[in-house]
Amino acid sequence: MTRRPNARTGGQILVDNLVAQGVEHVFCVPGESYLAVLDALRDAPIEVTVCRQEGGAAMMADACARLTGRPGVCFVTRGPGAANASAGVHIAQHDSIPLILFIGQIGRDMKGRGAFQEVDYAAFYGAMAKAVMEIDNPARIPEIVSRAFHLALQGRQGPVVIALPEDMLRQTAQAVDATRVEPAAAHPGPAQMAELARRLAAAKNPVAVLGGTGWTQAACDDLRRFVERFDLPVASSFRRQGLLPADHPNYVGELGIGPNPKLTARVAAADLVLLIGARMSEMPSQSYSLFDIPEPRQHIVHVLPDPDEMGRVYHPALSILAAPGPFCAAAAALEPPADPDWRAATRAARADYEAWNGAPPPAVDGDFDYGAAVVWLRARLPDDAIVAIGAGNFTIWPLRFLRWRRPATQLSPASGSMGYGLPAAVGARRVRPDRMVVCFAGDGDFLMHGQEFATAVQYGLPIVVILIDNGMYGTIRMHQERAYPGRIVATDLRNPDFAAYARAFGGHGETVTKTEEFAPAFERAAQSGLPAILHVKTNPDAITPVTTLSQIRASALTVRG
């Protein structure tokens, strides 16, 4: 890091300032528009991962951010590269993930002429990123990079986009590098915490819901002390498991897609709902049906770090503007009631969770029982294993039957973006090479970014991909059968031999068609030392753990008469 003015190219100044911010990994697809940056990275203490598609690169950077708590960094080229990367930026926006996307840009003297691959990035990304900036003067790189890190990390975390004109990166300038950004976390006030204690003491049937980002292990430890002292029932928001261990007696389940009906009924009947970091958007709120809008029947105590999000949908009875860490530290120090009225309700809610998530329901006809395989895996995976999951009905089984016991062990897009699981797994193993990384992918989901398996092979990253193949876009087929029973259009898939696909890239591949084949195949894959794909063929009728496509179709036809 340079603390005195030093003449360097824009590319060198940029890379030096990434080093100053503690960046250890960048993910990219190379482009001639930012060759000066790539050249500077050649001599920098930063690991560079070259990817096969810009969306995959952005998702790897997203995974890096989830695991480290610092902004993930991605470089892509202009035009088509920037368009491809937008899928990752969209995930980071919806999931509140700190991400910085650097985009190569045309030369400054060509702007506005419709030059080769020219795009107005402010217009393109304006509604998707916290900020879109362009650096026209290399001397201002430290200032703008520092601003980007502050924006990405503070308030509701999210993505920032920075365009880099090609000629600016080659230009020499003098600049003083910025110092490392540490976010200013919002702290709760004493009066707010006293009011929370008063409301909890008066409550008869409270429940806490956890979500959002910005959680640390220390915050989770303080959260645990708080809920144990108050004996509160605690649910996680959609795809936010692990903030309180699933084995904890106060954990009562996930408010996601197809949740335990007893859990949703409990939240709907609560007199006080403590939302910590959770926005309660469409999926966890069950299409905005759990709370009346804008005035919920339940008294909501909403803990969020961003004033722009507070009251955006629900009017809270008490607003606490705070990040998870400072809030949980203050909450752990509160004095609980002597004998809370809700102790029995907490035990009942935990029993409901165990009944719902313990053993899978009976399997539908077919040789492979997906639920039984996931329950076996639940006992096999280390507590610190990282599980990456994309989007589709295949996710219901791991999200319901696996048990996350630590924060930052589930990589899963609340935005429901298909194709996320594989690049996230690759990014996770790149950033955490000492951890087991498992990816759940569907057949349609996998081929959104299946080319990133080549990235795993190139860097020797022994991830295990459990690829669930039912020969269709399952979620869309399910909705199709409900709305237009028996009228199948555009949801069938003809798939390759995914085990051979893995071997063609230089990885380990096996096909699994029977339940008893799964465990030994998984062990061989885990011990192979190679990126691996288990091609698991399932009965297409088994669309969720609780119903089949045949039942959905029959019900829809009955309603239609």
N, C-alpha and C positions, 0 to 999 in steps of 0.2 A: 504494500500500500504506500502510495506517495503522498506525503503531507506537505510537500513544497511543490510549487509549480514545476512541471516537467513536460517538455515537448514530446508528444507521442501522437500516433495516429488515433483517429476516433475508435477504430477497432481495438487498439491496445488499451485506451482509456476505459472503454466499456468493460473489457475483460478484467482489468485491474479493479474496477469498482464492483464487479461480481465477487471477486476474491475478497474484497473488503467487507462485503455483506455476508461472508461465510458460506457462499455457494460452493458445494462440493460436486454436484452433478448437474449437467445440462443434457437435454434430450433434443434431437434435431433431425431434420431431413435437410441435407446440404443444398445450397443454391448460390448461383453466381452473384446474387444481390448482396450477400454478406460474407464474401470470401475473406475480407479483412478481419472479420471477427474469428472465423475459423483459423486463420493463420495465427492470430494472437492466442487462441486456445491451445495451439500446438505446444506452447511453452508454459502453460499455466497449470497450477495444481488443482485442476478441475477435471473430473472424469467426464468424457464426452461419449454419449450413446447415440450412435447413428441408427435411425429407425427406417421403416419401409414405407410409412405413410404418415402425413402430418397429424391426422386425427389421433393415431396411435401414439405419436410423440407427445402430444399435449396430454393425453390420458396417462402416460408414464410420468410426466411432470406432476400431474394431479396426484398420482399415487405417492410420489416423493413428498409432496407437501403434507398429505395426510399422515405419513409416517414420521416426519421430522418436525412438523409444526412451523416450518419456514416456507416461504414461497417456492413452489416448483418453478423451474426455468426451462423454457422451450424456445428454440429458434427455428423459424421456417422461412421460406422464400416468399416472394411477393405473389400476388394474384392467386393462381390455383392453390399454391401452398397455404396461403392465408385462408382461403375458403375451406380447404380440407381441415384445417386446425380448428375451425369454428365449433365442431362437435365437442371438442375438449373444453373450449371456453364456455360453452353452454352448460356443461356439467359443473364446471367450477362456479358458475354464477348460481345455479339452482342449489348446489350443495354447500355454498359458502366456503369455497376452498381458495386459499391464497395462491395465485398463479400469475406469473409474468410471461407473456408471450411477446417475443421480439420478432418483428417481421422485416425482412429485407424490403427496401422500397426503391423505386426508380430514382434516377438522379434529380437533384433539385431543379436543374434548368429545364427539365422536361415536364414538370407537373402541370396538369390541366389540359394537356394536349391529347389525352387518350393514348399515352405511350404504351409500349409493350407490357402487358400484364398490369397496367395501372388500375388501382382500386382506391376509392375514397374510404379509408379505414374508419374514420370517425363516423361516417354514415353506416358502414357495414357492421361495425361492432358497437356502435353507440348505445344501443339498448341492451347489450349483453355484458359489457364490461363496466367496472367501476370508473374507469377512465381510459381514454384513448389519446395517446400523445405521439408527437413526431419530433425527433431531435434534428434540428437544422444546423446547430452549431456544436461542434465536438467539444468545445470548452464547457458546455452546459450538461454534458453527459453525467457527471457526478450528481449534480442537482436533481436531474430528472430520474435517475435510477433510485436515488434516495427517496424521492417523493413516491415513486412506484411501490417501493417496499413498505413505506408508511401506509399508503392507501390499501394495499393488499392485506395487510395484517391488522388494521385497526377498524373498530366498529364491526359491522357485519363483514367478515372477510370475503374476499372475492378476487376475480381476475382483473389484471391491468394489461393493456395492449400498448406496445411501443413500436412505432415504425422507424426504420433506420435507412435514410437515403444512402444509396451505394457510394456516391461521391463524398458524402460527409464522413463515412467510415474510413476513407483513404486520406482525408485531410489531416494535416498536423496541427495540433493546438497545445497550449499549455493549460493544465488543469490540476487542481488539488483534489485528491480522492476523498470521497465522503466517508464518514465513520459508520460502523455497523448500526443498523436500525434496530431498536428494541421497542416494540409497540407499547403505547400508553394504554394500559388496561383500565377500563372503567370500574370504579369501586362503589359498592353500595354505601349509602349514608346510614348513620346510627339510627336516625328516626325511621327510616324504611325497615331496617332489621327489627326494630322494636315493634313496629306495626305488624310485620310478618309473624313475630312470636305471639302477639295478641290474637291475630286471626287464627293461627294454628290452635291456640288454647281454646278458642271458641268453636272450633270445627267439630263436627260429629263424624264426618265421612270423607276425609281428604285423600288425595292421591297426587303423586308427583310424576311428571313426564319429562324425560331428558332428551336433549337433541342438540343440534347445532355443532359448531366447531370451536376451536380454541381451547379444548380440554387438554390438560396435562395429567400425568400420573399423580402429581401432588393434589390437583383439583379433585380427581377421582377418589383419592384417599380421604380428603376432607368431606366429600359428599358421603362417603361410606359412614364416617363418624356421625354426620348429621342425621342420616336416615336411621341409623341404629339407635341413636339416643331418642329420636322421636317415634321410632317404630313405624315409619311411613311405608305404605305400599308404593313401589316405584316401577313405572313402565318406561320403556324406551320408545322414542319416536321411530318412524319408518327408517330402517337400515342404519340405526344408531346403537345397536347392541354393543355391549362391552364396557360401557361407562360405569355400570355397576355389574359385578360378576353375575352370570346367569345362575350360578349355584348359591348365590346369597339368599337367605330366607326372606328378604324384603323385595326381591325382584319378582315381578308378576307378569312380565311378557312384553311383546312388541306390538305397538299400534301401527300395523302395516296393511298390506293387501291381504284380505281374508284372515283377519285376526281372530283370536278367541272371542266368540260372542259374549262370553261372561265378562271379559275385560272391557270391551266397549260399553257394555251395560253398566259396569262399575264406574267408568269415567263419566258417562252420561248422568248417573245418579249422584255423583259426588257433590258435596256442598262447597268444597274448596279444591281447586286444581292449581298446583304449583308447577308452572312451565319454566324449566331451567334451560335456556339456550334454544328451546324448541319454538319454531314459528307456527307449528300446527297447520301446515298447508293441506292441500287436497287429500293426499294419501293417508297421513295419520289421522286426520279429522274425519275420515270416511266421507269424502266428498262434501266437506263442510257441514256435516249433519250432527256432529257431537256437541257443538256449541251454537247457540243462536247468534246471529250477526246483525247488528254490531254489539248487542247487549246480551252476553251469555247468561243463562239461568244460574250456572255455577259461578261462584266468586273466583275469578282468575287472578292469581298473583304471577305476573309475567316478568321473568328475568332475562333481559337481552342487553347486549353491549351497544346497540345502535338506536339512537332516538328516531331515526327515519322508519324503523321497522315497528317500533312500539305503537300499538293502537292502529296499525295498518288495516287489520281485519277485525280483531276483537278489542272491545273496550275493557281494559283490565280494571279490576277493583283496586289493585295496587300495582304500580309500575316500579320496577327496580332496574335502573340502568346500570348494568354490571356485567363484566365478563365472568365465565364460569369459575375461574380460579379465585378471584377476590370474593365472589359471592359465597362459594362453598366454604372458604376459610372463615368468613363471618358467620355463616349458618351453623358451622360445627361448634361455635362458641355459645350459641343460644341455649337457654335453659328450657328443657321440655316440660310439659305438664306432668304432674306426679303419676297419674294413671290415665293415659289417653283413652278416649272412648272407642278408638278405632282399632285397638289391638286385635280383637277377634276378626275384624274385617280384613286385616293384613294377612292373618293366617289363612283365612278362607281364600283370599286372592292368590296366595302362593299355592294352595292346594289345587285351585283351578288351573294354574299354570302347569303344574306337574302333570295333571291329568291330560291337558291339551298337548303338551310338548314332550311328554315322556316317551311313550312308545308310539310308533306310527300306526295308523288305522290299517285294517286288513287290505292287502294288496288286491288290485284288480287282476283279471285274468292276464296271464303272460308269464314268461320265464324269469323276468327281472323285476325284483321288488325294490324300487328306488328308495322308498322310505327305510327299509331294512338296511340298505347299504349306507345311508347317511347316518343312521343310528350307530352302526359299526364304526364309521369314521369318527363319530363324536367321541368314542372311547379311545381311538387310536391317535388323534392329533395332539401334539404338545400344546400346552396352554398358550405358548407364544407363537404358534403357527399363524401365518397370515393367510386369510382366505379372501380371494378376489372373486367377485360375482358380477356378471353382466345383467341383462334384463330379459325377461320372458317368464313364462309359467314354470320353467324348470327351476327357477330361483326359490319357489315357495318351499320346497323340501329342505334345502340347507338353511334358509332363513328361519324356518320353524323348528327344525330338529337338531341343528348344531347348537352348541352353547359357547358363547364368547365370554371369556373370563378376564380379559385385559383390554384396555383401550388401544386403539390403533392396530387392531388385528383383523377388522373387517373392512375391506375395500369394496364399496358397493355404491353405485350412483343413485341417490334419491331422485334424480331426474329421470330415471328409467331409461337410460341411454343404452341401446344395444351395442355390443362390440367392446364394452369397457373392460370386461374381466381379463382377457388375455394381455393386453398392453399393461394393465394395472399390475398383473402378476409379474410381468417382465420387469417393470419399473421397481416393484417391491424387492425382487431378488437382487436387482442391481444395487439398490440402496441398503438392503439388509441381507448381505450374502450369508450370514450365519443362521438365518431363520428358514424353517420349512415354509414354502409358499405353494398353496393349492388354488387352482382356478376351477370354478364351475362355469361351464358354457353350454348354451344350447347349439343346435346345429345351425340355425339361422343366425344366431348371435355370434358364434365363433367366426363365421366367414365374413362378418363385417370388418374384422381386423385380423383375420387368420394369418396374414403375411408376417405379422410380428413374431410368429413362432421362429422365423428365420433370425430375428434379432436375439431371441433366447439362445439359439444354437451358436450364433456368432460370438456371443460373450460367455458361453459356457454356463448358462443359468439353469440349474436343474429344477424347474418348476414341474408340477404335475397337473395336467389339465384333465378334468373329468368332463367329457364331452357327451352330453345327453342328446341322443339322436332319435327323434320321433317322426322325422320326415316331413315337417311342416313348420310354419310360423305358428306355434301353438297358441299364444295369447290371442292373436288375431282370429285364428280358427275358432277359439272358444267364443269370442264376441260375435263372430259370424254365425255360429250355430244358434246363439241366443236370438239374434235379430232376424236372420234369414235361414231358418233350419233346413238343412239338406241342400242348400244352394252354395256349393263350394266353388269359389273363384279366387285364384291368385294366392292361395295359402299352402299349396303342396310344394314340396322341395324334393329334388332328386340329388342326393348327396354323394360325395366321393367316399372312398375307403379312407377314413381319417387316420387309422393306424398306419396305413401305407404312406399317407401324407406326412406324418411325423417322421417316418424312417427316411423318406425322400429328402427331407431337410437335414438329416443327420441326427435325429432324435430317436427316442424310444417310443414305439407304438404297439398297442395291443387292442384287440377287440373283445368286448365283454357282452355276452348275450344272456347269461344266467346269473342269478343272485350269488350262488356259491363261487362263481369265478371272480367276483369283484375283489375280495380281500387279498387273495394271493397276487392278483394282477396289480393292485395298488402297491403292495410291498415290493414287487419286482420293479415297478416304475420308480418308487422312491429310492431304491437301492441302486438304480442304474447309473446314477451320476450324470444323467442326460436330461435335457428337456423332454417331457414325456406326454403323450396323449393316450388316455384310455377312452376308446370309442365305445360308448355304452348304448346299446340299442334297446329302446323301450317300446312298450305298447302305446301307440298313439292315442288310444282311448283314455289312458290314465292322465287326464289333463290337470288335475289338482289332487291333493291328498284326500279330499272329501267328496269328490264327484267325478263323473266320467263324461266324455263328450256325448256318449249315447244317452245318458240321463239328461244332459242339457238339451239335446235335440228333442227328445221325447217330451220334456216339459214345455219347450217352446211350441211344439206342434199342438199340445193339449190346450194351451192358452189360445192359440189361433183357432181352435175348433176344427 
